Amino acid sequence: TYSMNLNNSNGPLADLKVRQALQHAIDREAISQSILYGKCAPSVQAAPEGYITHSEDLGPDYFEYDPERARELLAEAGYPDGFAFETIVNNIPIYVSIAEVLQAQFAEVGVELSIRQVPSTDIVDIHNVRKLSDASVTLGIPVADPAQGARAYWTAAGNRNPGGQTTPEIEELVAQVSSETDEKALEEQWNALTE
């Protein structure tokens, strides 16, 4: 899954409405068709269909492409004229292309995205360890133990959560999916956590 991972610990990205606005500013279908030759299904979640962490309730239109709604949310968050932020990106053409399309789509709603290309080996250090970037455009691959990914991305101590933002509900659900053995209960917990 290609994604933009945000450091939501400060500035405009700390505001939920801003993050929702960015979601509505993305035309995932255009990215799929123009850059990925239609071979990558648009999605608002990290896991593909058939994987335990995928929620059927969060279809590709959950955050439908709606620039007007994005502008409304930005205004509600106190950024009617938009804001600027930077993303780091692997200096590999496919990642750069995705970042450039995001840059153009965000510009349509008044958000200025600057792109800094870095070697792929530096992404984790810059974004996750030293927390020196607002965002990173990366590729995520589901792992055999999805709870490992949940702990990394969604808990306060997660090494892929540079802002450390979480909620007590998320922390509790991550703990549950990390130890649950009942398949039905696990599926329900994953649906709640993904949502």
N, C-alpha and C positions, 0 to 999 in steps of 0.2 A: 504494500500500500504506500503510495506516495503521499506525504502529508507535510503540513507546516506545523511544527511544534513551537508553541509560544512560551515565552518566559512571562508568566502572568503575575509576577510579584510586585510590579510597580508601574507607574505611568498609566497611560490609557488602556494598556492590555490587562490591567488588574480589574477592569470593569467588565462584568458579565455582559452588559448590553453592547459594549464595544466588540467583544469576542463574537457575540451573536450577529452583529452587523457584518463582521468580516465573513462569517459563514454564508450570509445571504448575498454577499458581493461576489462569491465564487460561482462561476458557471462551470460546473464539473463536467457536464456533457461536452462543452466546447474543448476543454482540456483533453478529454478522452479522444474526441474525434480529430482534433488538429495536431496533437503532439504524439498521442499513443495509438494512432491508427484504429481507434475504436476497439482496441484489444484489452482495455482496462475499464471495467465497469465503474461508473460514477457511484460514490458512496460517501456517507457522512460518518462512517465508523471505520475503525482500524482493521476489523476482521472480515474476511470474505464469507459469503453464504456457506453453510455447512460446518463452519468452525464454531466451537462451543461458545465463544464470546460474542458471536454475531447475534444481534437482536432483530427479529423479524418486524418488530414494532417501529424500528428506525429505518424506514425506506430511504431511497436516494433523494426523495423530495422533502425529507424532514426539515432540512434547511434549504428550501427551494431557492433557486437563483431569483432574487428580487432586489435589484438595486434601490428601488424606492424605499422598501422596508429597511434596507441597510442604512440609507440616509436618515430615516426616521429614528432608528435606534441610536445612531451617532448623535443626533440632536438631543434625544432624551438623556444621553450619557454626558451631555455638556460639550460635545465636539461637533457643533453644526457646520463648522468649516473644515472638518476632518482633523487629521494629525499625521505625524510622520513616524515611521519606525524602520528598523533595519533587520534584514534576514541574512544569515550566512547560508551558503549553499555549496555543496560539493562542486568542485571545478570540473565537472563532467557534463557534457552537452545536454543530456536529457534533464538533469536537475536544473541547470541554468535556464533551459527553455520553460520549464514549469514555473520557475520563479519569475521569469519575465512575463508570462501570461498572468500570473497572480498580480504582478506589479501593474499591468494595464487594467485588469479588472478592478483592483482597489482604487486606482486613480479615477475611475468612473464614479465613485462615491465620495471622492475627496480625500482619500487616504494615500499618502505618499510612501511608497515602499522603496527603500534603497537596498541594493543587492551587493553583498560582498562575497566573492568567490574565495574559497579556501580549500586546501587539500582535504580529501575525505578523512584522512587520519586525524585531522584537527577538529572535526565537528564536535565530537563528544567532549573534548577538553575545553573548547571555547564556550559551547552552549551549556553543557550539563555540569561540568566541574567548576570552571572559573566564572560561569554565568555572565559572560561578557557580550552576549547578543540578545536581542529582543526575540528572535525566532530563528529556526533552522528548517530548511527544506530537506527532507530525508526520505529514505525508503524503509518501511517497517516490514518485517517478516514474522508471521505468527510462529511461536515457538512451541515445543512439545508440552511445556508446562506453562499454560497461559497465566497462571497466578504469578509467575515470575515477572511477566510483563506488567501485570496490574500493580504489583508492588513497586516496580521501577517507575512507572508513569503516573500513578494516581495517589501514592501515599506521600506524606510530608517528608519522609526520609528517602524517598525514591531517587535513585541516581539519574533518572531521565525526567525528573520534575524540577527544573531549575528554580522555579518560583516557590516550590514547596507547598503550593496551595492544594488543599484537600478539604474534606468535611468529615465530621464524625461518622456520618452515614457511609461515606466512601471507605473510610478506614475499617469500619465494622464489616462491610461487605467484602473487602479484600481479605480480611482475616477469615471470613466464612468460606470463601472460595479456595483459600489456601489449605483448609483442613477438611472440607466436606467430602464425604464418600458416597452419599446417596445421589444417584444420577439425576433424579427429578428435582430434588432440592437444589442441586448444583446448577441445573439449567435455569431455574427461577432466580437464583442469586446472580448468575451471570447476566441475565436479562436486566435485572434491576441495576446492576453495576454499570453495564454498558449505557443504559439510558441515563 
